[in-house]
């Protein structure tokens, strides 16, 4: 398994989220479960079942974050990352036979800005994008065959312009 790559900012944000989920959020959901349990018959207690379901979702997210942080490789976008695509870059692409330009984050879903799809650096497209510069044409293999993509622009990590 390839280690997921995270920028320092995403790594720290995930650490903060984990601290919140294992601290204040856990205390709040435990209190909700206790209050719902005090209402009586658990078999027909919607508040209790909803709180238990929320606790389960929270535990799943905690496990997901812990595994991600344990295995993550923290990468720092290079100073000139607006010149070439690195993990954390926003990359504007135009696919062959398509006039529309689409913006992708080269990274993980944990770093995704709103209204932007994510391409993993370990995916075929992600590997093709790494190191590419604006104007480059990159190729990668997809299940339907080879795909040619033009890199229209590179936006440095953290710059959403």
MIVOBA-176295 format. One record per atom (N, C-alpha, C): residue in one letter; x, y negated, z. Coordinates in pm, whole numbers, plus 50000, padded with zeros to 5 digits. Layout:
MIVOBA-176295
AXYZ...
END
This chain:
MIVOBA-176295
X500845011950000X500005000050000X500884987550000X500584978249911X501304965549909X500824956850023X501754950150088X501394941150196X500634929250138X499504925650198X498804913750149X499654901450175X499674892350079X500454880150094X499514868750134X499884861750238X499114850450288X500034838350301X499474826750276X500234814650304X500254812650455X501174804750503X501274801950647X499944796250697X499324787350621X498054781150665X496964791650681X496854800950588X495824811450598X496124820650716X497384824050736X497774832650847X497374826250980X497684813550994X497344806451119X495844805051137X495114802451028X493654801451036X493044814751080X493584825851029X493084838951069X493404841951215X494574837651262X494904839351403X493914831651491X493554819551449X492574811451524X491194818151522X490794823251407X489504830051398X489484842351488X490564849951490X490654861851575X490564857851722X491264847351761X491204842751900X489784838551938X489084832051848X487694827951873X486784840051886X486934849651793X486074861451795X486304870151917X487544871251961X487824879752077X487634872252209X487464859152202X487284851152323X485864845852334X485654833052302X484344826652321X483194833552249X483404837852126X482304844152051X481934857552115X482924865052161X482654877952226X481884875852356X482274865852432X481574862752557X480114858952530X479884850952428X478534846452395X477644858152352X478154867052268X477334878252221X477084888052335X478054889652424X477854898452541X476754892852630X476714879652648X475654873252726X474294874952658X474254873852525X472994875852452X472474890052470X473374899752463X472974913752480X472424915852621X473114910352721X472674911852860X471304905252881X471104893452825X469824886452840X468694894252772X468984899652654X467964907452582X467664920452656X468684926752711X468494939052787X467604936652908X467744924852969X466944921453087X465464920053055X465124918652926X463724917052887X462934930152897X463634941252914X462914953852934X463134963752821X462074971052787X462074982252692X462954979452570X464084986752562X465044984452455X464584989952321X463694999852323X463275006152197X462504996552108X461844986752166X461074977052087X461544962752109X462794961352148X463334948252182X464154943052064X463524934851982X464174929451862X465404920951893X465334913052001X466474904752039X467694913252073X467444924152145X468534933152182X469174939352058X468344944651968X468864951151849X469594941251758X469094929151747X469754918851665X471114915251725X471174913951857X472434910451922X473444921851908X472984934351920X473884945751904X474414946451759X473544943451663X473974943351524X475014932451500X474784920851557X475734909851544X477074913551609X477014920151723X478244924651791X479014934451702X478304943451635X478934952951545X479614945951427X478944936151370X479544928451260X480794921151307X480714915551426X481834908251481X483024917751504X482764929551557X483824939451579X484464943551447X483654944951342X484194948251210X485124937351159X484714924851176X485554913651132X486844913051213X486754915651342X487954915751427X488934926251377X488444938251348X489324948851299X489934945251164X489124939051078X489614934950946X490754924750961X490544914751045X491564904351064X492824910251128X492644918851230X493804924851295X494654932851196X493994940751112X494744948651013X495444939650912X494764929050870X495354919850773X496574912850833X496434907850954X497554900851018X498724910151048X498414922551083X499464932251115X500314935650993X499684936250876X500394940550756X500774929150661X500344917050691X500524905850598X501984901650587X502314897350467X503594890950441X503284876050425X503884867950511X503654853550504X504594847750400X504004841050301X504794835150194X504624820050198X505664813250159X505634798750152X505704794750006X504684787749958X504774782949820X506014774349805X506684776249694X507904768749668X507584754049649X508574745649674X508374731249662X507864727449524X508344733949421X507924730849286X506794739649238X505944744149330X504914753749293X503874748249195X503874735149171X502974729849069X503544732748930X504814736448924X505454739448796X505184753748750X505114763048846X504844776948807X503924783348911X503234793648868X502244800348952X502924808849059X502594806149185X503064813949299X501854817049385X502034825949481X500934829049572X500484816249640X499204813549634X498634801349690X498324790849586X498794792849462X498524783149354X497104784649302X496544773649259X495314773849181X495754773349035X495254782648956X495694783748818X494484782448726X494564773148633X493514771448533X493864780048412X492944788948375X493184798548267X492124797348158X492554800248036X491614801447923X491864815247863X490824823447868X490934836847814X490814836347662X491474845647596X491444846547451X489994846847402X489704839847295X488374839147234X487334832547326X487794824047419X486874816947507X487394802647521X486554792847500X486974778847510X486924773647653X486174780347739X485994775647876X487264778247959X487614768348041X488754769648133X488194773548269X488804783848328X488364788648458X489504787248557X489154783548681X490164781648786X490154793648880X491354798648910X491524809949000X492554806649106X492334811849224X493354811349328X494184824049315X495484822749308X496384834149307X496714837049454X496014846549512X496194849349655X495194859549705X494694857249826X493714866349886X492404859249909X491374867249926X490034861849951X490024853250078X490944855950170X491014848250294X491434833850271X491994830850156X492484817350127X491594810050028X490544816449985X489724811349876X489054798049908X489294788149823X488534775649835X487144777849775X486214769349810X484874770649754X484914769349602X483974776049538X483814775449393X485074779549316X485764789349367X486984793849300X487094808949319X487274816149209X487494830449219X488934833249258X489164845149309X490484848949358X491054860049272X492344859049243X493074869649174X494194873949266X494204886749300X495254892249385X496584892249310X497664888549377X498974888949312X499394903049271X498764913249330X499124927049295X498254932749184X497244925149139X496394929649029X497124927548896X496674934048789X497334932048659X497364917248616X496234910148632X496224896048595X497124888048689X497074891148819X497904884048915X499384885748886X499794897948855X501204900448821X501614892548697X500704891748600X501004884248477X501104869248506X500304864348600X500294850148631X501514845648711X502044854248798X503184850348883X504354845248799X504784833248829X505914827348759X505554820348629X504304821748586X503894815348460X503824800248478X503994793148369X503934778448368X502804773948276X502384761548294X501334756048207X501794757248062X500904762147978X501214764047837X501624778247802X502024786047903X502414799947879X501184808247841X501424818247759X500404828247727X500874841147792X500034846547878X500384858947947X499444870047902X499924882147912X499134893847872X499104903647988X497984910747997X497884921448095X496944932048042X497074943848097X496234955048054X495014956148144X493854957048081X492594958948150X491974971948100X490984977148169X490354989548124X489844988947979X489424977047936X488904975547800X490014972847698X491264972047744X492384969547653X493214957747700X494194953947618X495064942747652X494304929547643X494604920747736X493954907647742X495034896847735X494774886547656X495694875247643X495034863047707X495794856147791X495294844847868X496284833347855X495784821247833X496624809347830X496544802247964X497704799248021X497764791648146X497634777048107X496534770848145X496264756948108X496954747348205X496864750448335X497454741548436X497704749448563X498664744548641X498974750048773X498744738848873X498004741748978X497794732049085X498464737749209X499344730049270X500094734649386X499164738749498X499594748249577X498824752749693X498474740749781X497234740649827X496784729949914X496284717649840X496534716749710X496064705449628X494854710149551X493684704749578X492474709549513X491994700149403X492864691549356X492454681849253X492244688449119
END
